[in-house]
């Protein structure tokens, strides 16, 4: 590797690390604040919050790496142009394709990082996060089993249990539901127990009394019951779906029967196809983003006012390509045979890179008019 290549590559890696660190911190803080409020409200400890944020960190890093790669490529190219280092390289006879070599090495390096994240770290973190969400949800259910304490699992709902037997039976249950302004319901039961089935949680009350009061008509209706089932799923901060999704499955498990995988995850074949091919398209798009940021500024030349116009245009094009990827993902999820569309934004970006580098090597000029 030439000395210029090592120097430019070191600058790219330096500013890439800076932009990645800043973006990860911003995304992490924006997502951690609501998560912290939710976990603390559910009675979880700070260690659970730190575990959840750590498991969500690989996904955040995967989201910000393309932006950090593009930003580093644009910043270094702009700096080299303003300091006339690009002019010196062009004066020595180096073509734009030759100058782009360290950017290519930089893109390959970041693409390797994205490959490890998308194929290994992110699926493992998603799988572990799903398991912990299920465990925390069960802990939230157990939080209702508190003897001699009025518990408020949701606004307008109050639950009281006098005692809990060794077999898990709740004795002396009081449940007040005031969520509907048109009526207020109070349930009292001698015994009750919690039942979880098909992702739902129900409170089964035995030998009790139901009191329904309508404030508008000021009428009270009473009724006794031998057994009564009350669905408390909505009171538990959302019961986590225990089905393993495709995003939590490592890539090697995709090399098999997709029909069985779709049945296991309860997702369509299109969703399986989109998840599989997006893991290969993401590293390729990172490489294309690095080259596109370099080539877009290389064609502009030197300007004392800077190259902010070219930066804004290049960033807008990159946002458009990423939006195109999101729109095409929905099409692939609807039809698994459209999987080649997962690579369309990468092909378009690399095509723009080739056009811009060719234009930088042989700029178009209007022909001169000869004398009459």
N, C-alpha and C positions, 0 to 999 in steps of 0.2 A: 504494500500500500504506500502510495506516494506521501510526501510530507504534507502537501496541501490537503489530501484526503483525510489524513489523521487529524489535522488541525480543524477542518470543517466538521468532521464527525464528532470530535470532542465538544465543539460548540453546540452542535445539535443535541447531543446527549445531555449537556449541562442545562440548556434551557428547556429541554423536554422534561427533565426531572423537576425543574422549578414550576412549570405550568401544570404538570400532573399533580404535584403536591398541593398547589393552590386549589385546583378544581376538585380534587378529592376532599379537601377540607371543607369547601363550600357545600358540596353535595352531602357530605357526611353530617354536617351540622343541620342542614335543612331537613334531613330525614330522621335525625336522632331526636330532635325536640318533640315531635308528636309521639314517637315511640316511647320516649321517656315518660311522658305524661300518661300514656295508656298503661304501661307496665306498673308504674308507681300507684296509679289509681286501682289497679287490680291486686295490690298488696305484694308485688314482687320486689325482690331486693335489687340493689345496684349491680350486683354481680350478674344477675340475669340480663339486665340492660346492656352491660358490657359484652356479654356473650352474644346477644342478638345483634348488636352493632358490628361485632367482629365477623359474625357469619354473613352479614350483609355487605361487608367491605369488598370482597372480590367482585360482586356485581357492580358496585359503584366504580371500581377501578376499570372494569371492562367498558363501562359507559363513557368514561372521560378520556381514555387513552387515544381514541381517534381525534378528539378535539385538541388534546395536548400535542399530538404528533403534528397536526396541521399548523398549530400555533408556533411550535418550535421551528418548523421548516420555513414558515413565512418570516418570522423574526430574524433568523440567521441570514436568510437570503437578502432581506431588506438591509440588514446591517452590513453585509459584505458589499452590497451595491453602493451604499452611501459612503463607505470607506474606500471605494475604488478597487477593492480586491477582485471583484468580478471583472472589472475592466482590465486589470493586469493579466488575469488568466486568459481573457479573450485575446489580448494583445500578443500573448505567447503562442497563439495558434490553437488553443484548446477549444474544442467544439462544445456546444451546450450538452451534448450527450456525454462527453468526457467529464464536464464539471458536475453533472448529475450523479456521478458514480458514488460519492460519499453519501448523498441523499438516499440512494438505493440501498447502500449498506445499512443506513439508519432505519429505513423502512422495514428491511428484512429483520433487523434486530427487534423492533417493536412488534412486528407481526409474529415473531416467535413467542414473545411474551403473551400476546393476545391468544395465540394457539393454546398455550398452557392453561390460561385462564378459562377459555371457552370450553375446552374439552375435558379438563380435569378439575380445576379448583372451584369454578362456579357450580357445576353439578353437585360436587361433594358438599359444598356449603349450602346449596339449596335443599339437599336431602336432609342434612343435619338440622337446618333451620326448621324444616317441616316437622321433624320429630320433636324438636323443642317446643314448637307452637302447640303441638298436641299435648305434650306433657304439661305445659303451662295452662292450657285450657282445662285439663283435668284438675290441676291445682285450684283453678278458679271455681270449678264445681265443688271441690272439697271445702272451699272457703264458706260455702253456704251451710255446711254442717258445723255450726258453732252453737254450743249449748248455752242457754240463758242469755243470749244476746240478740238484739234486734238488728238484722242485717238488711241493708238497702242495696240489692244487686243492680237496681235500675231506678230511674226517676219515677216516683209514684208507686213503687212496689216495696213492701216491707215483709220480711220473713222472720219468724221467731220459732225456735225449737226449745222445748223445756229440757229434754235430755236425749241422749243418743245411746242406744243399747250396744252391746258388744257385737251383735249380729248386723249392725248398721241400720236398724230400724229407728226412725225418728218418733219420739213420744211427745205428745202435746204440741201440735203444729198450729201456728197462726200465720195466715197469708192474707195480706191486704193489697188489692190491685186498684189504684186510683188513676191509671193512665188515661182512661176514657172519662172526659168531663161530663158526659151524659149519664153515667152510672158508676157507682162504686161497689165493689164486690169484696166481701170478706169471707174467707174459708177458715174453718177450724176443724181439726181432726184429732182423734185420739192417737192414731199412728199413721206413719207415712214412710215412704222410702223412695230413693232416686233410681230411675231406670234409664240406661243409655242403650239406644237401639237405632241402627241405620243413621248414625250421625245426629240423632235427636236425643234430647234429655228431657225426661218427664218426671214430675212429682206425683206419685201415686198415693193418694190419701184414702184412709179407711175410717169408716164410722164417724162421719163428720156432719157439719152444718154449713150451708151456704146462705149468705145474707146479701141480697142485691138491693141497693138503694138508688133511686132516681132523684137527684136534686130538683129537677124541673117540676115533677109532679109530687115530690115529697112522699113517695110511696116506698114501702119496704116489703120485699118479698123474701120469705124464708123457705128453705127446703133442706131436707136431710138426705144423705146419701150413704150407701154402704161402701162403695168404692168410687173414686173419682180421679181422673187423670188430668193433670194440668201441665201444659207444655211450657217449660222454662228455658228453652233453647235461646230465645231472643234476649234473655236476661243475663247471659253468660259471656258477654263481650264477643260473641260469635264463636260457635263451635267450629274448630278447624276441621277441614275436610281431610280425612286420613288417607285418601287415595293418592298414590305416588304419581306425580305429574311427569311429563316428558322432560321438562327443564331440570329435574332432579336426577335424571338417569345419565350415567356416564356414556360417552360416545361408543365404546366397544359393544355395549349392549344393543345398539341400534343395528348392528350387523347380524340380523336374524329375521325372524318373522314379524313384520310390522303389524300384521293383523292381530297377532297375539299381544303385541305391545300396546296397540290401540285399545284392546279389551282390558288390559291390565290398568292402563292409565285413565280409561273412560274418556278418551279424546279421539278425535277423528284422525283418519290417515293423513289428511292435509296438514293438521297440526304437527304430527310426527315428522312429516317430510320437511315442513318449514323449520322446525327446531334443528333437525339434522343438518340441513344444508346451510342454515345461517351460521352454524359453528365454523364452517369452512369459509364462508363469505366474509366474515368479520375480519380475520387477519389479512385477507386480500385487500379489503377496503382501507385498512390502516396503511398498507404499503402504497396504495394508490393515492391516498390523501397526502402523504409526505411528498410524493413526486409532483402532485398537482399544485401544492403550495409553492414549491420551488419553481416549477415551469411557468406558473401564472405571473410571478414577479420577474422572471428572467426576461420575458418578452417586452417588458415595459421600458427598460433602459433607465438611464439616470435622470433624476429630476430634483431640483433644489427644494421643491415643495413636498418631497417625499412621494411614497407610492400608496397612500391610503385609499385612493380610488380603486386601484387594482386589488388591494387587500379586501375591501368591502365586496367587490364583485366576486372574487374567488371564494370568500366565505359564504356569500349568497348562493353560489353554485353548489358548494358543498352541502349546505342546508337543503337545497332542492333535491340533491341526490339521496340524502338520508331520508327525506320525506317520501321520495319515490320508493325507497326500500320498505318503509312502513306500509305504504299503500299496496305494494305488491305482496307483502306478507299476508295480508287479508285474502288476496286472491289465491295464494298457495294453500292457505288453510281451508279454503272452500273446495279446492281441486288439487289433489296431490300430484297429478300429471303436469302441473305448471311449475314444477320445481326449478327449471332453468331460469325463471324470473328472479330467483334469489340472487343470481350473479349479474343481473342486468346493470345495476348501479355501479358495480365494479368495472364492468366492460366499458360503460360510458365514461367513467372517470379516467381509465387508462387510455381510452381513445382521445380524450381531450389533452392528456399529457403528451401523447405522441404528436398531435397537431401543434401544440404550443412549442415543443422542442424543435420541431421541424421549421416552424416559423422563425424561431430564434436563431436557427442555424442559417436559414436563407430567407431573410425578411422580404416581404413583397414590396416592390417599388413600381411606381407608375412609369411607363416608358417615356423617354424624353422626346419632345417634338422637334423634328428636324427643321432647318431653315427652308423657307419657301424658295 
